[in-house]
Amino acid sequence: MDFAIDITSTILTQMQKPTLAFLIGGMMLAALGSKLEVPEPVYKFIVILLLLKVGIGAGMSVREANFGELAVPALLAAGVGIAIVLIGKVTLARWKGVSQLDGMATAGLFGAVSASTLAAGMAVLDDEGIAYEGFIGALYPFMDVAALVTAIVLARLAAARKATTQVSGGTMTMGGGSGGGGLGDAVEDGLIKGILVDTLRSPAISALLLGLALGLLARPETVYASFYEPLFRGLLSVLMLIMGMEAWSRLSELRGVAHAYLIYGITAPLAHGALGFGAGLIAHELTGFSAGGVVLLSIMAASSSDISGPPTMRAALPDANPSAYVGTSTGLGTPVAILSIPLFMALADYFIGF
């Protein structure tokens, strides 16, 4: 009974936070027939500013960290982000009735990181007096960017394959047939290379990577503190309002598969957190990564992005349904991830000890 009350309380708390509250507000406006519109150029400007801010902040965090200590956990974090997306590809994205585009966008958000959930984990460890590495905050961009880019590339690749098959009347073989290599493999290699290049050049990923490079190589602290940081929450709320209005118009698409997103949203954070915990144990064995660090890496893996993910997916995969990926990640995934913090603390204490 107490567990059910905790879940309900956490979900209600998340609904009051700007990310989900403005999304719901936009859905309500659309449901009431409001004619409110945000011009497309304004929307694109907001997305670019948001992603530059996220990238710059991440780059500064990485620059301030000790690279030698950061290297192994960072590589493991990136690997976990990619693995989470691949798991989503063979589970949610293959669920009967689930659009592959929506499934990959959702998996991308679950592979990326919620900064607020990570901050909650840090606060819990601080309250308990449990130590962790100072560079933990610098790990999230490795998991975040790896997951988002992987999800976008796989989603675009699936869409391109589908389009190619339809154009060829369903007769084209993407793999080269029984002969092994040949024309099919050449087409496939060219397709993958083209989509990867196109993804890296896309406005969303370009802005994110540019911000990351500026944070790493320049000294943008002044403009970051005076311009990007003060505007960030307000701009994010406007973006979520836009996505909420769009989500309402496409809510009917999910009626037949809502159970798939419900099951994924509840179970995925625990499975992903376990994957992050395993990566943390490897880092502990290789580098002496602390038990507190293992807990926070688990929480990062369990979390789903509520800041960098939505604008990236909205810009890079405009045909994906925000009702699916934002609703599942923020409405379900985030509460479960927050409630799982004590679980990963107990596991770290059992396997390593605080």
Residue, then its C-alpha position, 0 to 999 in steps of 0.5 A: m500500500d505504501f509503495a502504491i502511495d509513493i508511486t502516486s505521489t511521485i507521479l503527481t509531483q512530476m506532473q507539476k514540474p514544468t516539463l510535464a505540466f506544460l505538455i499537459g497544458g498544451m494538450m488541454l489547449a488543443a482539446l479545447g480547440s484553441k487557435l494558439e500557434v507558435p510560428e515555425p521559425v520561433y520554434k526552430f530558434i528555441v530548439i537551437l538555443l536549448l540544444l546549444k545550452v545543453g551542449i555548452g553545459a555538458g562540455m564545461s563539465v567534461r573540461e573540468a573533469n580529470f580525463g584520466e579518471l573520467a575515461v573508463p566510466a565515460l566509455l562505459a556510460a556511452g556503451v550503456g546509452i547505446a545498449i539501451v537504444l538497441i534493447g528498445k529496438v528489439t523490444l518496444a520498436r518491434w511490439k505489434g502495432v507500435s510505430q518503429l519511429d515512435g519506438m526508437a524515439t522513446a528508446g532514445l529518450f530512455g537511453a539519454v539522461s535526466a539531469s533532474t533525476l541525477a540531481a535527485g540521486m546526488a541529493v540522496l547520497d549527500d543526505e546519507g553521507i555517501a561519497y562519489e566522484g566529483f566528475i559524475g556530472a561529466l558522465y551524462p553527456f557521454m550517455d546522452v549524446a550516444a543514445l540520442v545519435t544512435a536512436i536517430v540513426l536507427a530510426r532514419l535507417a529503418a524509415a529509409r529501408k521501408a521507403t526503398t522497399q516500397v519504391s522497389g515494389g517490395t522486391m529489393t533485397m537489402g542484404g546481397g542475397s545468397g551470394g553474400g556481398g555484392l550490390g545489396d551490401a554496397v547499397e546498405d553500406g551507402l545507406i548507413k553512411g549517408i544517414l549517419v552523415d545526415t544525422l550529424r549534419s542535422p540542425a539538432i545534433s549539429a547544435l548539440l555537438l557545437g555546444l559541446a565543442l564550445g564548452l570543451l575548447a572555449r571559455p563560454e562561462t560568461v555568456y552561458a551564465s548571463f544568457y543561456e542559463p536564465l532563458f533555459r527553463g522558460l524556453l523549454s516550457v514553450l517547447m513543451l507547450i508546442m509539443g503538447m498541442e501536437a501530441w493531442s492531435r496524434l493521441s488517437e494513434l496510441r489507443g491500440v498500443a497504450h499498454a505497450y508504452l505502459i509496460y515499457g515505461i514501468t519496466a525499462p528503468l529497472a532493466h536499464g538501471a541494472l545495466g548501468f549497475g553492471a557497468g559501474l561494477i566493471a568500472h569499480e573493478l578496473t579503476g576503483f570507481s566508488a560505490g556512490g559512483v556506481v549508484l549514480l551511474s545506475i540512476m543515469a541509466a535508469s533515468s530518461s531525458d526530460i531536457s535534451g531529449p525532447p527538443t532533439m527528437r522533435a527536431a531530428l524526427p519530426d514525424a515521431n509522436p510526442s505523446a509516445y516518447v515524452g509521455t512514456s519517458t517523463g510521465l512513467g519512466t522518471p517516477v520509476a527511476i526516482l523510486s529505484i534510487p534506494l534499490f541501487m543504493a542497497l545493491a551497491d552496499y551489498f556488492i561493494g559496501f559504502 
